[in-house]
Amino acid sequence: MKFLSLLSFAVVTVVTLSAALPAKKNHPARIMEKPLPTNPYYSRTDTVKLNLPDSVWKRVLSAELYAVARHKETERAFTGKFWEFTGHGTYYCAACGNALFRSDAKFASTCGWPSFFEPVRKQSVLYKPDNSWNMVRTEVLCARCGAHLGHLFDDGPPPLGKRFCMNSISLDFEPDKADGNSGKQRSVR
C-alpha cells in the first residue's frame, strides 16, 4: 500500500513538473509536424504564366492548399482565416503569388467565405463554367497558375453586382505598409 502511495506521488510530481517546464523546440509533437514545402514558383512580382504538371504542385504546396487549388476542393464555410478578416492590403494567390484582390474590394457577406466585388486587375483571374454538384456556376481561377480560387456569383453589391466567393486557403495577404491595421481578425457583421 505504501508502495502504491509513493508511486502515485511520483507520477503526480512528474506530470506537474513537466507541465510547468517551458516547451522545447524539439518536442516530439513539433518533430512530427510536416514542414511546409518550399515553393520556388511563388513570386509577387513575376507575371509569367506557369504551366506545371500536377506532380510539381503536389510537391511544392501544402496538402490542404493542393486539395483546393489543384483539385477544386472547398474549405468549410465560416472556417477560413479571411472570411471575417478586415486588414487593409492586397490578397495574392497562395499557390503562385499573383495579385488578385485589394481589401477595399472586399465586403461583408453572409456566405461564410471571403467575398470581393472585383479583382485587382481584369487579367488577374480567369473564368470557367462549372456545372458540378447540379449547379450552374462560374469558377474563378488564378490567371498565372490556374489554381482554383472559388466561384463568381451575380449577387454582389452595387454597382457591379458581382461576388467573388473565394477560399481563404487559396489566398495570401500582405498588409499595406503605411497602414496601422496589419490584418487583425475582427467581425464585419
Secondary structure, DSSP 8 states (H G I E B T S, - for coil): -HHHHHHHHHHHHHHHHHHHS---TT-HHHHHS------TT--SS--------HHHHHHHS-HHHHHHHHH-----TT-STTTTB---EEEEETTT--EEEEGGGEE--TTSS-EESS-SSGGGEEEEEE-GGG--EEEEEETTT--EEEEEES---TTT--EEEE-GGGEEEEE-TT-S----B----
